[in-house]
Structure formats: structure tokens, C-alpha cells
Amino acid sequence: MLTDSESAVMDVFREFLVGPGEMVCFPTPLAEKHAASLKRLTQRDYLTKEEFAAGYSLTAAGYRAMRTKRK
């Protein structure tokens, strides 16, 4: 289950119709706002931090979590 802040990060991926292995580059203000959630999601293997500044790719597990409806 995702926290509200983690769900907010996943909403960004959902908004851009991102699939597994695809990257989103977060604008600096958004990356700073969600830094803790991005770190947690990366540690949980839902996201992969890319070399590109503020770039994160969705993993297969992250894609499944993103597709899970929020309560």
C-alpha cells in the first residue's frame, strides 16, 4: 500500500501514461517536494533513479503499484 505522498508521485507517472522501464524527469520543485517519497519508492524497487537529473523510471512492481486504485 502506498502512502498519500507516494501516491502523489505515482500520479505523475500515471498522468504521463508511463509504463515499466519508462522515465519521467521531475522538475526541480516537484523533485524537491517529493524527495522523501522518491527515495522510499526507489528503496522499495518501485522506481529506478536514472543518471539524468531528477529522472526516475518505473519498475514492473512500481507499475503494478501505480495501477492499484487508491482508497
HTML snippet that shows the backbone in 3Dmol.js (N, CA, C, O; Angstrom):
<script src="https://3Dmol.org/build/3Dmol-min.js"></script>
<div id="view" style="width:600px;height:400px;position:relative"></div>
<script>
const pdb = `
ATOM      1  N   MET A   1       0.845  -1.178   0.000  1.00  0.00           N
ATOM      2  CA  MET A   1       0.000   0.000   0.000  1.00  0.00           C
ATOM      3  C   MET A   1       0.893   1.244   0.000  1.00  0.00           C
ATOM      4  O   MET A   1       1.885   1.315   0.725  1.00  0.00           O
ATOM      5  N   LEU A   2       0.529   2.190  -0.804  1.00  0.00           N
ATOM      6  CA  LEU A   2       1.289   3.431  -0.903  1.00  0.00           C
ATOM      7  C   LEU A   2       0.737   4.479   0.055  1.00  0.00           C
ATOM      8  O   LEU A   2      -0.464   4.531   0.318  1.00  0.00           O
ATOM      9  N   THR A   3       1.629   5.306   0.566  1.00  0.00           N
ATOM     10  CA  THR A   3       1.189   6.444   1.367  1.00  0.00           C
ATOM     11  C   THR A   3       0.600   7.494   0.421  1.00  0.00           C
ATOM     12  O   THR A   3       0.730   7.386  -0.799  1.00  0.00           O
ATOM     13  N   ASP A   4      -0.037   8.492   0.988  1.00  0.00           N
ATOM     14  CA  ASP A   4      -0.593   9.564   0.155  1.00  0.00           C
ATOM     15  C   ASP A   4       0.500  10.276  -0.635  1.00  0.00           C
ATOM     16  O   ASP A   4       0.308  10.609  -1.804  1.00  0.00           O
ATOM     17  N   SER A   5       1.641  10.509   0.002  1.00  0.00           N
ATOM     18  CA  SER A   5       2.724  11.210  -0.699  1.00  0.00           C
ATOM     19  C   SER A   5       3.342  10.327  -1.789  1.00  0.00           C
ATOM     20  O   SER A   5       3.729  10.829  -2.844  1.00  0.00           O
ATOM     21  N   GLU A   6       3.435   9.024  -1.542  1.00  0.00           N
ATOM     22  CA  GLU A   6       3.931   8.112  -2.574  1.00  0.00           C
ATOM     23  C   GLU A   6       2.935   8.025  -3.729  1.00  0.00           C
ATOM     24  O   GLU A   6       3.326   7.959  -4.894  1.00  0.00           O
ATOM     25  N   SER A   7       1.658   8.027  -3.397  1.00  0.00           N
ATOM     26  CA  SER A   7       0.624   8.013  -4.437  1.00  0.00           C
ATOM     27  C   SER A   7       0.689   9.269  -5.291  1.00  0.00           C
ATOM     28  O   SER A   7       0.437   9.221  -6.495  1.00  0.00           O
ATOM     29  N   ALA A   8       1.024  10.388  -4.671  1.00  0.00           N
ATOM     30  CA  ALA A   8       1.154  11.637  -5.426  1.00  0.00           C
ATOM     31  C   ALA A   8       2.280  11.531  -6.453  1.00  0.00           C
ATOM     32  O   ALA A   8       2.164  12.050  -7.563  1.00  0.00           O
ATOM     33  N   VAL A   9       3.365  10.859  -6.081  1.00  0.00           N
ATOM     34  CA  VAL A   9       4.463  10.637  -7.030  1.00  0.00           C
ATOM     35  C   VAL A   9       3.979   9.742  -8.163  1.00  0.00           C
ATOM     36  O   VAL A   9       4.241  10.015  -9.335  1.00  0.00           O
ATOM     37  N   MET A  10       3.279   8.682  -7.813  1.00  0.00           N
ATOM     38  CA  MET A  10       2.780   7.759  -8.838  1.00  0.00           C
ATOM     39  C   MET A  10       1.766   8.440  -9.755  1.00  0.00           C
ATOM     40  O   MET A  10       1.628   8.064 -10.919  1.00  0.00           O
ATOM     41  N   ASP A  11       1.065   9.431  -9.236  1.00  0.00           N
ATOM     42  CA  ASP A  11       0.127  10.189 -10.073  1.00  0.00           C
ATOM     43  C   ASP A  11       0.849  10.877 -11.231  1.00  0.00           C
ATOM     44  O   ASP A  11       0.291  11.026 -12.318  1.00  0.00           O
ATOM     45  N   VAL A  12       2.085  11.292 -10.992  1.00  0.00           N
ATOM     46  CA  VAL A  12       2.871  11.923 -12.061  1.00  0.00           C
ATOM     47  C   VAL A  12       3.130  10.909 -13.173  1.00  0.00           C
ATOM     48  O   VAL A  12       2.979  11.228 -14.353  1.00  0.00           O
ATOM     49  N   PHE A  13       3.517   9.696 -12.802  1.00  0.00           N
ATOM     50  CA  PHE A  13       3.747   8.648 -13.803  1.00  0.00           C
ATOM     51  C   PHE A  13       2.440   8.310 -14.528  1.00  0.00           C
ATOM     52  O   PHE A  13       2.429   8.108 -15.743  1.00  0.00           O
ATOM     53  N   ARG A  14       1.360   8.253 -13.781  1.00  0.00           N
ATOM     54  CA  ARG A  14       0.049   7.942 -14.360  1.00  0.00           C
ATOM     55  C   ARG A  14      -0.375   9.035 -15.346  1.00  0.00           C
ATOM     56  O   ARG A  14      -0.909   8.745 -16.416  1.00  0.00           O
ATOM     57  N   GLU A  15      -0.132  10.278 -14.975  1.00  0.00           N
ATOM     58  CA  GLU A  15      -0.512  11.412 -15.823  1.00  0.00           C
ATOM     59  C   GLU A  15       0.151  11.330 -17.200  1.00  0.00           C
ATOM     60  O   GLU A  15      -0.451  11.687 -18.212  1.00  0.00           O
ATOM     61  N   PHE A  16       1.392  10.857 -17.223  1.00  0.00           N
ATOM     62  CA  PHE A  16       2.132  10.768 -18.478  1.00  0.00           C
ATOM     63  C   PHE A  16       2.041   9.387 -19.127  1.00  0.00           C
ATOM     64  O   PHE A  16       2.762   9.096 -20.082  1.00  0.00           O
ATOM     65  N   LEU A  17       1.152   8.537 -18.603  1.00  0.00           N
ATOM     66  CA  LEU A  17       0.924   7.196 -19.162  1.00  0.00           C
ATOM     67  C   LEU A  17       2.218   6.391 -19.272  1.00  0.00           C
ATOM     68  O   LEU A  17       2.474   5.733 -20.280  1.00  0.00           O
ATOM     69  N   VAL A  18       3.021   6.458 -18.220  1.00  0.00           N
ATOM     70  CA  VAL A  18       4.324   5.796 -18.196  1.00  0.00           C
ATOM     71  C   VAL A  18       4.155   4.312 -17.901  1.00  0.00           C
ATOM     72  O   VAL A  18       3.373   3.919 -17.035  1.00  0.00           O
ATOM     73  N   GLY A  19       4.893   3.506 -18.628  1.00  0.00           N
ATOM     74  CA  GLY A  19       4.909   2.066 -18.407  1.00  0.00           C
ATOM     75  C   GLY A  19       6.225   1.643 -17.780  1.00  0.00           C
ATOM     76  O   GLY A  19       7.107   2.474 -17.566  1.00  0.00           O
ATOM     77  N   PRO A  20       6.366   0.356 -17.483  1.00  0.00           N
ATOM     78  CA  PRO A  20       7.606  -0.147 -16.890  1.00  0.00           C
ATOM     79  C   PRO A  20       8.817   0.179 -17.773  1.00  0.00           C
ATOM     80  O   PRO A  20       8.784  -0.002 -18.990  1.00  0.00           O
ATOM     81  N   GLY A  21       9.870   0.657 -17.139  1.00  0.00           N
ATOM     82  CA  GLY A  21      11.100   0.969 -17.856  1.00  0.00           C
ATOM     83  C   GLY A  21      11.125   2.345 -18.495  1.00  0.00           C
ATOM     84  O   GLY A  21      12.140   2.743 -19.067  1.00  0.00           O
ATOM     85  N   GLU A  22      10.028   3.075 -18.405  1.00  0.00           N
ATOM     86  CA  GLU A  22       9.987   4.417 -18.988  1.00  0.00           C
ATOM     87  C   GLU A  22      10.307   5.454 -17.919  1.00  0.00           C
ATOM     88  O   GLU A  22       9.984   5.280 -16.744  1.00  0.00           O
ATOM     89  N   MET A  23      10.948   6.535 -18.350  1.00  0.00           N
ATOM     90  CA  MET A  23      11.449   7.542 -17.420  1.00  0.00           C
ATOM     91  C   MET A  23      10.604   8.811 -17.430  1.00  0.00           C
ATOM     92  O   MET A  23      10.074   9.235 -18.457  1.00  0.00           O
ATOM     93  N   VAL A  24      10.504   9.392 -16.245  1.00  0.00           N
ATOM     94  CA  VAL A  24       9.925  10.726 -16.079  1.00  0.00           C
ATOM     95  C   VAL A  24      11.004  11.595 -15.454  1.00  0.00           C
ATOM     96  O   VAL A  24      11.669  11.183 -14.504  1.00  0.00           O
ATOM     97  N   CYS A  25      11.177  12.789 -15.986  1.00  0.00           N
ATOM     98  CA  CYS A  25      12.105  13.760 -15.409  1.00  0.00           C
ATOM     99  C   CYS A  25      11.281  14.761 -14.609  1.00  0.00           C
ATOM    100  O   CYS A  25      10.497  15.527 -15.169  1.00  0.00           O
ATOM    101  N   PHE A  26      11.465  14.744 -13.314  1.00  0.00           N
ATOM    102  CA  PHE A  26      10.706  15.626 -12.432  1.00  0.00           C
ATOM    103  C   PHE A  26      11.317  17.022 -12.446  1.00  0.00           C
ATOM    104  O   PHE A  26      12.531  17.166 -12.300  1.00  0.00           O
ATOM    105  N   PRO A  27      10.494  18.047 -12.619  1.00  0.00           N
ATOM    106  CA  PRO A  27      11.012  19.410 -12.486  1.00  0.00           C
ATOM    107  C   PRO A  27      11.575  19.596 -11.075  1.00  0.00           C
ATOM    108  O   PRO A  27      11.085  18.985 -10.125  1.00  0.00           O
ATOM    109  N   THR A  28      12.579  20.421 -10.941  1.00  0.00           N
ATOM    110  CA  THR A  28      13.264  20.593  -9.654  1.00  0.00           C
ATOM    111  C   THR A  28      12.316  20.850  -8.488  1.00  0.00           C
ATOM    112  O   THR A  28      12.458  20.192  -7.457  1.00  0.00           O
ATOM    113  N   PRO A  29      11.358  21.770  -8.592  1.00  0.00           N
ATOM    114  CA  PRO A  29      10.473  21.993  -7.435  1.00  0.00           C
ATOM    115  C   PRO A  29       9.687  20.736  -7.044  1.00  0.00           C
ATOM    116  O   PRO A  29       9.500  20.462  -5.859  1.00  0.00           O
ATOM    117  N   LEU A  30       9.235  19.987  -8.027  1.00  0.00           N
ATOM    118  CA  LEU A  30       8.477  18.768  -7.746  1.00  0.00           C
ATOM    119  C   LEU A  30       9.390  17.687  -7.166  1.00  0.00           C
ATOM    120  O   LEU A  30       8.992  16.958  -6.257  1.00  0.00           O
ATOM    121  N   ALA A  31      10.600  17.585  -7.684  1.00  0.00           N
ATOM    122  CA  ALA A  31      11.566  16.611  -7.161  1.00  0.00           C
ATOM    123  C   ALA A  31      11.919  16.929  -5.714  1.00  0.00           C
ATOM    124  O   ALA A  31      12.050  16.025  -4.889  1.00  0.00           O
ATOM    125  N   GLU A  32      12.070  18.200  -5.412  1.00  0.00           N
ATOM    126  CA  GLU A  32      12.382  18.600  -4.037  1.00  0.00           C
ATOM    127  C   GLU A  32      11.198  18.340  -3.113  1.00  0.00           C
ATOM    128  O   GLU A  32      11.373  17.877  -1.986  1.00  0.00           O
ATOM    129  N   LYS A  33      10.012  18.634  -3.587  1.00  0.00           N
ATOM    130  CA  LYS A  33       8.803  18.424  -2.784  1.00  0.00           C
ATOM    131  C   LYS A  33       8.614  16.945  -2.441  1.00  0.00           C
ATOM    132  O   LYS A  33       8.199  16.608  -1.332  1.00  0.00           O
ATOM    133  N   HIS A  34       8.917  16.073  -3.390  1.00  0.00           N
ATOM    134  CA  HIS A  34       8.675  14.642  -3.216  1.00  0.00           C
ATOM    135  C   HIS A  34       9.954  13.836  -2.990  1.00  0.00           C
ATOM    136  O   HIS A  34       9.962  12.622  -3.194  1.00  0.00           O
ATOM    137  N   ALA A  35      11.024  14.494  -2.574  1.00  0.00           N
ATOM    138  CA  ALA A  35      12.320  13.816  -2.426  1.00  0.00           C
ATOM    139  C   ALA A  35      12.237  12.591  -1.521  1.00  0.00           C
ATOM    140  O   ALA A  35      12.779  11.539  -1.859  1.00  0.00           O
ATOM    141  N   ALA A  36      11.578  12.710  -0.394  1.00  0.00           N
ATOM    142  CA  ALA A  36      11.490  11.582   0.542  1.00  0.00           C
ATOM    143  C   ALA A  36      10.704  10.424  -0.073  1.00  0.00           C
ATOM    144  O   ALA A  36      11.091   9.263   0.065  1.00  0.00           O
ATOM    145  N   SER A  37       9.616  10.739  -0.742  1.00  0.00           N
ATOM    146  CA  SER A  37       8.805   9.686  -1.372  1.00  0.00           C
ATOM    147  C   SER A  37       9.553   9.032  -2.526  1.00  0.00           C
ATOM    148  O   SER A  37       9.497   7.814  -2.693  1.00  0.00           O
ATOM    149  N   LEU A  38      10.247   9.828  -3.317  1.00  0.00           N
ATOM    150  CA  LEU A  38      11.040   9.267  -4.416  1.00  0.00           C
ATOM    151  C   LEU A  38      12.104   8.316  -3.869  1.00  0.00           C
ATOM    152  O   LEU A  38      12.346   7.252  -4.438  1.00  0.00           O
ATOM    153  N   LYS A  39      12.728   8.702  -2.776  1.00  0.00           N
ATOM    154  CA  LYS A  39      13.744   7.846  -2.159  1.00  0.00           C
ATOM    155  C   LYS A  39      13.122   6.542  -1.653  1.00  0.00           C
ATOM    156  O   LYS A  39      13.659   5.461  -1.896  1.00  0.00           O
ATOM    157  N   ARG A  40      11.992   6.645  -0.949  1.00  0.00           N
ATOM    158  CA  ARG A  40      11.317   5.438  -0.434  1.00  0.00           C
ATOM    159  C   ARG A  40      10.875   4.519  -1.567  1.00  0.00           C
ATOM    160  O   ARG A  40      11.058   3.304  -1.489  1.00  0.00           O
ATOM    161  N   LEU A  41      10.302   5.086  -2.607  1.00  0.00           N
ATOM    162  CA  LEU A  41       9.840   4.272  -3.732  1.00  0.00           C
ATOM    163  C   LEU A  41      11.013   3.600  -4.444  1.00  0.00           C
ATOM    164  O   LEU A  41      10.882   2.487  -4.952  1.00  0.00           O
ATOM    165  N   THR A  42      12.143   4.272  -4.480  1.00  0.00           N
ATOM    166  CA  THR A  42      13.347   3.677  -5.065  1.00  0.00           C
ATOM    167  C   THR A  42      13.850   2.538  -4.180  1.00  0.00           C
ATOM    168  O   THR A  42      14.233   1.482  -4.684  1.00  0.00           O
ATOM    169  N   GLN A  43      13.851   2.746  -2.882  1.00  0.00           N
ATOM    170  CA  GLN A  43      14.285   1.701  -1.947  1.00  0.00           C
ATOM    171  C   GLN A  43      13.362   0.485  -1.995  1.00  0.00           C
ATOM    172  O   GLN A  43      13.804  -0.641  -1.769  1.00  0.00           O
ATOM    173  N   ARG A  44      12.103   0.710  -2.285  1.00  0.00           N
ATOM    174  CA  ARG A  44      11.130  -0.388  -2.376  1.00  0.00           C
ATOM    175  C   ARG A  44      11.122  -1.031  -3.763  1.00  0.00           C
ATOM    176  O   ARG A  44      10.313  -1.919  -4.033  1.00  0.00           O
ATOM    177  N   ASP A  45      12.014  -0.586  -4.633  1.00  0.00           N
ATOM    178  CA  ASP A  45      12.140  -1.098  -6.003  1.00  0.00           C
ATOM    179  C   ASP A  45      10.908  -0.830  -6.859  1.00  0.00           C
ATOM    180  O   ASP A  45      10.580  -1.613  -7.750  1.00  0.00           O
ATOM    181  N   TYR A  46      10.233   0.273  -6.585  1.00  0.00           N
ATOM    182  CA  TYR A  46       9.131   0.709  -7.435  1.00  0.00           C
ATOM    183  C   TYR A  46       9.635   1.674  -8.504  1.00  0.00           C
ATOM    184  O   TYR A  46       9.034   1.809  -9.570  1.00  0.00           O
ATOM    185  N   LEU A  47      10.745   2.340  -8.203  1.00  0.00           N
ATOM    186  CA  LEU A  47      11.360   3.277  -9.135  1.00  0.00           C
ATOM    187  C   LEU A  47      12.845   2.982  -9.234  1.00  0.00           C
ATOM    188  O   LEU A  47      13.445   2.408  -8.325  1.00  0.00           O
ATOM    189  N   THR A  48      13.423   3.383 -10.347  1.00  0.00           N
ATOM    190  CA  THR A  48      14.866   3.321 -10.533  1.00  0.00           C
ATOM    191  C   THR A  48      15.354   4.740 -10.773  1.00  0.00           C
ATOM    192  O   THR A  48      14.848   5.431 -11.656  1.00  0.00           O
ATOM    193  N   LYS A  49      16.334   5.177  -9.990  1.00  0.00           N
ATOM    194  CA  LYS A  49      16.916   6.506 -10.184  1.00  0.00           C
ATOM    195  C   LYS A  49      17.808   6.451 -11.410  1.00  0.00           C
ATOM    196  O   LYS A  49      18.685   5.593 -11.512  1.00  0.00           O
ATOM    197  N   GLU A  50      17.586   7.357 -12.327  1.00  0.00           N
ATOM    198  CA  GLU A  50      18.373   7.415 -13.559  1.00  0.00           C
ATOM    199  C   GLU A  50      19.521   8.409 -13.408  1.00  0.00           C
ATOM    200  O   GLU A  50      19.524   9.233 -12.493  1.00  0.00           O
ATOM    201  N   GLU A  51      20.486   8.325 -14.304  1.00  0.00           N
ATOM    202  CA  GLU A  51      21.622   9.253 -14.294  1.00  0.00           C
ATOM    203  C   GLU A  51      21.171  10.674 -14.615  1.00  0.00           C
ATOM    204  O   GLU A  51      21.747  11.643 -14.120  1.00  0.00           O
ATOM    205  N   PHE A  52      20.152  10.791 -15.435  1.00  0.00           N
ATOM    206  CA  PHE A  52      19.627  12.096 -15.820  1.00  0.00           C
ATOM    207  C   PHE A  52      19.079  12.793 -14.576  1.00  0.00           C
ATOM    208  O   PHE A  52      18.418  12.162 -13.751  1.00  0.00           O
ATOM    209  N   ALA A  53      19.347  14.068 -14.442  1.00  0.00           N
ATOM    210  CA  ALA A  53      18.920  14.821 -13.257  1.00  0.00           C
ATOM    211  C   ALA A  53      17.420  14.673 -13.015  1.00  0.00           C
ATOM    212  O   ALA A  53      16.607  14.938 -13.901  1.00  0.00           O
ATOM    213  N   ALA A  54      17.068  14.252 -11.817  1.00  0.00           N
ATOM    214  CA  ALA A  54      15.675  14.076 -11.386  1.00  0.00           C
ATOM    215  C   ALA A  54      14.895  13.133 -12.295  1.00  0.00           C
ATOM    216  O   ALA A  54      13.677  13.249 -12.424  1.00  0.00           O
ATOM    217  N   GLY A  55      15.601  12.204 -12.920  1.00  0.00           N
ATOM    218  CA  GLY A  55      14.957  11.207 -13.767  1.00  0.00           C
ATOM    219  C   GLY A  55      14.732   9.913 -13.002  1.00  0.00           C
ATOM    220  O   GLY A  55      15.640   9.397 -12.350  1.00  0.00           O
ATOM    221  N   TYR A  56      13.519   9.396 -13.089  1.00  0.00           N
ATOM    222  CA  TYR A  56      13.151   8.145 -12.434  1.00  0.00           C
ATOM    223  C   TYR A  56      12.372   7.290 -13.415  1.00  0.00           C
ATOM    224  O   TYR A  56      11.497   7.780 -14.130  1.00  0.00           O
ATOM    225  N   SER A  57      12.700   6.000 -13.441  1.00  0.00           N
ATOM    226  CA  SER A  57      11.972   5.049 -14.274  1.00  0.00           C
ATOM    227  C   SER A  57      11.104   4.176 -13.392  1.00  0.00           C
ATOM    228  O   SER A  57      11.450   3.862 -12.253  1.00  0.00           O
ATOM    229  N   LEU A  58       9.993   3.802 -13.935  1.00  0.00           N
ATOM    230  CA  LEU A  58       9.044   2.940 -13.245  1.00  0.00           C
ATOM    231  C   LEU A  58       9.456   1.486 -13.449  1.00  0.00           C
ATOM    232  O   LEU A  58       9.721   1.071 -14.577  1.00  0.00           O
ATOM    233  N   THR A  59       9.511   0.717 -12.376  1.00  0.00           N
ATOM    234  CA  THR A  59       9.783  -0.720 -12.492  1.00  0.00           C
ATOM    235  C   THR A  59       8.458  -1.453 -12.708  1.00  0.00           C
ATOM    236  O   THR A  59       7.388  -0.852 -12.625  1.00  0.00           O
ATOM    237  N   ALA A  60       8.538  -2.746 -12.982  1.00  0.00           N
ATOM    238  CA  ALA A  60       7.314  -3.541 -13.143  1.00  0.00           C
ATOM    239  C   ALA A  60       6.501  -3.521 -11.847  1.00  0.00           C
ATOM    240  O   ALA A  60       5.276  -3.402 -11.879  1.00  0.00           O
ATOM    241  N   ALA A  61       7.189  -3.639 -10.709  1.00  0.00           N
ATOM    242  CA  ALA A  61       6.487  -3.589  -9.414  1.00  0.00           C
ATOM    243  C   ALA A  61       5.868  -2.210  -9.195  1.00  0.00           C
ATOM    244  O   ALA A  61       4.757  -2.096  -8.677  1.00  0.00           O
ATOM    245  N   GLY A  62       6.587  -1.174  -9.592  1.00  0.00           N
ATOM    246  CA  GLY A  62       6.063   0.178  -9.476  1.00  0.00           C
ATOM    247  C   GLY A  62       4.852   0.395 -10.365  1.00  0.00           C
ATOM    248  O   GLY A  62       3.903   1.084  -9.990  1.00  0.00           O
ATOM    249  N   TYR A  63       4.899  -0.199 -11.539  1.00  0.00           N
ATOM    250  CA  TYR A  63       3.762  -0.087 -12.458  1.00  0.00           C
ATOM    251  C   TYR A  63       2.520  -0.736 -11.845  1.00  0.00           C
ATOM    252  O   TYR A  63       1.423  -0.181 -11.910  1.00  0.00           O
ATOM    253  N   ARG A  64       2.703  -1.907 -11.256  1.00  0.00           N
ATOM    254  CA  ARG A  64       1.570  -2.577 -10.602  1.00  0.00           C
ATOM    255  C   ARG A  64       1.038  -1.731  -9.445  1.00  0.00           C
ATOM    256  O   ARG A  64      -0.173  -1.598  -9.269  1.00  0.00           O
ATOM    257  N   ALA A  65       1.952  -1.164  -8.663  1.00  0.00           N
ATOM    258  CA  ALA A  65       1.533  -0.320  -7.538  1.00  0.00           C
ATOM    259  C   ALA A  65       0.804   0.926  -8.039  1.00  0.00           C
ATOM    260  O   ALA A  65      -0.178   1.359  -7.437  1.00  0.00           O
ATOM    261  N   MET A  66       1.283   1.492  -9.128  1.00  0.00           N
ATOM    262  CA  MET A  66       0.654   2.680  -9.694  1.00  0.00           C
ATOM    263  C   MET A  66      -0.762   2.367 -10.167  1.00  0.00           C
ATOM    264  O   MET A  66      -1.666   3.191 -10.031  1.00  0.00           O
ATOM    265  N   ARG A  67      -0.945   1.183 -10.719  1.00  0.00           N
ATOM    266  CA  ARG A  67      -2.241   0.791 -11.268  1.00  0.00           C
ATOM    267  C   ARG A  67      -3.252   0.420 -10.189  1.00  0.00           C
ATOM    268  O   ARG A  67      -4.452   0.361 -10.457  1.00  0.00           O
ATOM    269  N   THR A  68      -2.775   0.171  -8.969  1.00  0.00           N
ATOM    270  CA  THR A  68      -3.665  -0.173  -7.863  1.00  0.00           C
ATOM    271  C   THR A  68      -4.463   1.055  -7.471  1.00  0.00           C
ATOM    272  O   THR A  68      -3.906   2.135  -7.274  1.00  0.00           O
ATOM    273  N   LYS A  69      -5.742   0.887  -7.363  1.00  0.00           N
ATOM    274  CA  LYS A  69      -6.598   2.024  -7.020  1.00  0.00           C
ATOM    275  C   LYS A  69      -6.333   2.487  -5.605  1.00  0.00           C
ATOM    276  O   LYS A  69      -6.137   1.685  -4.692  1.00  0.00           O
ATOM    277  N   ARG A  70      -6.331   3.797  -5.444  1.00  0.00           N
ATOM    278  CA  ARG A  70      -6.163   4.394  -4.117  1.00  0.00           C
ATOM    279  C   ARG A  70      -7.471   4.316  -3.367  1.00  0.00           C
ATOM    280  O   ARG A  70      -8.548   4.385  -3.959  1.00  0.00           O
ATOM    281  N   LYS A  71      -7.369   4.172  -2.061  1.00  0.00           N
ATOM    282  CA  LYS A  71      -8.573   4.157  -1.224  1.00  0.00           C
ATOM    283  C   LYS A  71      -8.933   5.551  -0.807  1.00  0.00           C
ATOM    284  O   LYS A  71      -9.919   5.748  -0.096  1.00  0.00           O
TER     285      LYS A  71
END
`;
const viewer = $3Dmol.createViewer("view");
viewer.addModel(pdb, "pdb");
viewer.setStyle({}, {cartoon: {color: "spectrum"}});
viewer.zoomTo();
viewer.render();
</script>
